[in-house]
Amino acid sequence: MEERQISPDTRTYNIFLSLYADAGNINAALECYWKIRNVGLVPDIVSHRTILHILCERNMVREVEAVIEEMKRSSQKIDVHSVPGIVKMYINEGLHDRANNLLDKCQIDVGFSSKVRAAIIDAYAERGALG
């Protein structure tokens, strides 16, 4: 885009981010996500939801936490629809304390619908982590 002197906005980057994520190209998706900030734009809810989804599917804890830290630095909160995927990733990796801490924090910040609560319970149940 830059080669053709096109000034993309966050929405344009989100399109590429989604395409890379759908293709399973995690490296290109990550590069695209970080490039949004590097060119002076701010990732939005779509950017975060997309990158967190693809990272959580692959249980990439360190990368997920880097994105979350970046969100905190810019006063952005985790989207309620991203929470179940993050919880599932933590449970898959045996990081129950981190899952519980996230749930405690997010419950206060955003609250959960019954659908989101069900997805979270499923994440625990799949790993036999209930009780």
N, C-alpha and C positions, 0 to 999 in steps of 0.2 A: 504494500500500500504506500509506504513511504517513497519507494522508488518512483511511483507515479504521482507523487506529490498530493496524495489523497490524505486528508486529515480525518481519520476514523474516530468515531465516538465510542462510548462504552457499549452501546447496542451493537455496533459493527463487530467489536471484539467478542461480544457474547455469542454472536452467530458462529464465528470461527471456533470459539471455545466449545460450543455445543457440538459442532461438527467433529472436532477432534475427539471429544468425549464419546460421541456415538460410534466413532470408528475404533475406539479403544486405544487411541494414541495418547497415552498418559503424558509422555514427555512433551509433546506438542501442546497439549492442553495446559500443562503447568507453565510452559514458556509463555503461552498466550495470556494466561491469568496474570502472571507477574509483569508482563509487558504493559498491561493496562495501567498499572501504577507507574512504571518506568517512563511512560510517555506523558505523565501528568494527569491522567484520568483517575477516577475513583470507581473501583468495582462496585456493582450494585447487588441487589438481592439475587438477581438471575446469575450473575457471575459467581457469587458465593455458593448458591445452591448447586450449580452445575459442577464446580470444581470439588466441592465437598462430597458430592454424590460419587463421582468417579474415584476419588481417593479412598473413601470409606469402603466402596465395593472391593477394593484391593487391599484393605486393612493397612493402609499407609499412615500409621499413627503419627509419626514425626511430621509428615507433610501436612496432615490435617491440623495438627496443633500449631504449625507455622502459620497456616491460613487464619486460624482462630486468633492467634496473637496479633496478626496484622489487622484483623477486624477490630480487635480491642483498641489498638493504637489509633484507629480512625473513628472510634466511638460507635462502631457498628455491632449489632448483636446477632447471635446465631438465629437464623430463621427457624421457626417452630417445625417446619417440614424437614429440616436437615437433622434435627435432634435424633429421631429414631435410627437413622443411618450411622450417626456417630456413636450412639449407644451400642448398636449391634457390632460395630467395629471394635469398640473397647471390650465387649463381652467375648467376641471371637478371639481376641488377643489375651484374654484372661485378666484384663485390667478393670475389674469390677469396681474398685474404689473410684477410678476416674469416671466411669459411667455414672455411678451414684452422685459424685460431686457435680457433674454436668447436669444431671436431672434436678438436683437441689437448686442449683443456680438458675436454671432455665424455668423451673416452676415458678420461681419468684418473679423473674423478668417477663415471661410471656404467657404462662399458663398453657394448658394443653386441651385440645378437643378430645372427644372420646375416640376418634379415629387414630389420633396420634398416640394416645394412651395405649390403645390396642396394639399398635405397631411396636411400641416399646416393650410391652409385656411379651409379645411374640419373640422379640430379640432375646430376652432373658430365657424364655421357655425353650427355644431351639437349642440352647446350650445347657439346659438343665440347671440354670443358675437361679431359679426361683426358690425362695424359702430359706 
